[in-house]
Amino acid sequence: MNALCVNWLDMKTATVREVQHHLRKILAWVENGEEVLVTRRNKTVARLVPSGPSGLASVPLPDFAARARAIWGSQSKEAGLSNAILTERDERS
């Protein structure tokens, strides 16, 4: 297990096998703010990094309704988006 903690430019590395056998310890490193490179046959296959304070909640989701209104105007709200798409298709034909 002494090969498990290898510092390379202040980043720890572990092989896939070491991750399988010592996952609890490696996750403790990540929880403490460390980044861990996971390698297989001396090639990096993954990088484990601590999650942000709110996880996926910090990723902004696109506003599809606003985008539809920008494309088709207020018609999308009045007639429904499906009808607006059908109307647009009919106009192109």
C-alpha positions, 0 to 999 in steps of 0.5 A, spaced: 500 500 500 505 504 500 505 505 492 498 508 493 500 515 495 504 518 490 505 525 489 506 528 482 505 536 482 501 535 488 496 530 486 495 523 488 495 517 483 492 511 484 491 505 479 484 502 478 486 496 482 488 500 488 481 504 487 478 497 487 481 495 494 482 501 497 476 505 495 474 508 502 481 511 503 481 514 496 474 517 497 477 520 504 482 523 500 477 526 495 473 529 501 479 532 504 480 536 498 485 532 494 485 530 487 486 523 485 488 521 478 486 514 477 491 510 472 490 504 468 497 501 465 500 508 466 495 512 462 490 516 466 483 514 465 479 518 471 480 524 475 477 524 482 475 531 484 471 534 490 464 536 488 462 543 489 458 545 495 451 544 492 453 538 487 449 538 481 444 544 483 449 549 481 449 547 474 444 552 471 439 549 466 436 552 460 430 555 459 427 552 454 420 556 454 424 562 453 428 560 447 421 557 444 418 564 445 424 567 442 424 563 436 416 563 435 414 569 439 408 569 444 404 564 439 408 559 443 404 560 449 397 562 446 397 556 442 402 551 445 409 549 443 406 543 439 401 547 435 407 553 434 411 547 431 406 544 426 404 551 424 411 553 422 412 546 418 406 548 414 408 555 413 415 552 410 411 547 405 
